[in-house]
Amino acid sequence: MLTEFRQKAQVMLVVVYPKKYLSELKIDIDDVTTKIASGEQPVFNSVDALFEKLEAD
């Protein structure tokens, strides 16, 4: 029974960040979300599209 439980058990990784880091990260996320909405930050549907844009510039 214990062997069966171990086979079904899954591992969940948890990362704990300092509160200051999380606050800064949330600010960065808000900034990027605003830039995406305004069209200032490009969004790519694939890595190939990103590299095509980088090579064109």
C-alpha positions in Angstrom: 0.0 0.0 0.0 2.8 2.4 0.8 4.5 1.6 -2.5 1.2 2.4 -4.3 0.9 5.7 -2.5 4.5 6.7 -3.5 3.8 5.9 -7.1 0.7 8.2 -7.1 2.3 11.0 -5.0 3.3 14.2 -6.9 5.9 16.7 -6.0 4.9 20.4 -5.8 7.7 22.9 -5.8 7.1 26.1 -3.8 9.2 29.2 -4.1 9.1 31.9 -1.4 10.2 35.4 -2.4 10.8 38.3 -0.1 8.0 40.8 0.2 10.0 43.7 -1.3 10.9 41.5 -4.4 7.3 40.7 -4.9 6.3 44.3 -4.7 8.9 45.2 -7.3 7.8 42.3 -9.5 4.2 43.4 -9.4 5.2 47.0 -10.4 7.1 45.5 -13.4 4.2 43.4 -14.4 1.8 46.4 -14.3 4.3 48.4 -16.4 4.6 45.7 -19.1 0.8 45.1 -19.1 0.3 48.8 -19.7 2.9 48.9 -22.5 1.3 45.9 -24.2 -2.1 47.5 -24.0 -0.8 50.7 -25.5 1.1 49.0 -28.3 4.5 50.2 -27.0 5.6 46.7 -26.1 5.5 44.2 -29.0 4.0 40.8 -28.4 5.2 37.8 -30.4 3.2 34.6 -31.1 6.3 32.5 -31.5 10.1 32.5 -30.9 10.5 32.5 -34.7 8.5 35.7 -35.0 10.7 37.3 -32.3 13.9 36.4 -34.1 12.5 37.6 -37.4 11.8 41.0 -35.8 15.3 41.1 -34.2 17.0 40.2 -37.4 15.0 42.9 -39.3 16.1 45.6 -36.9 
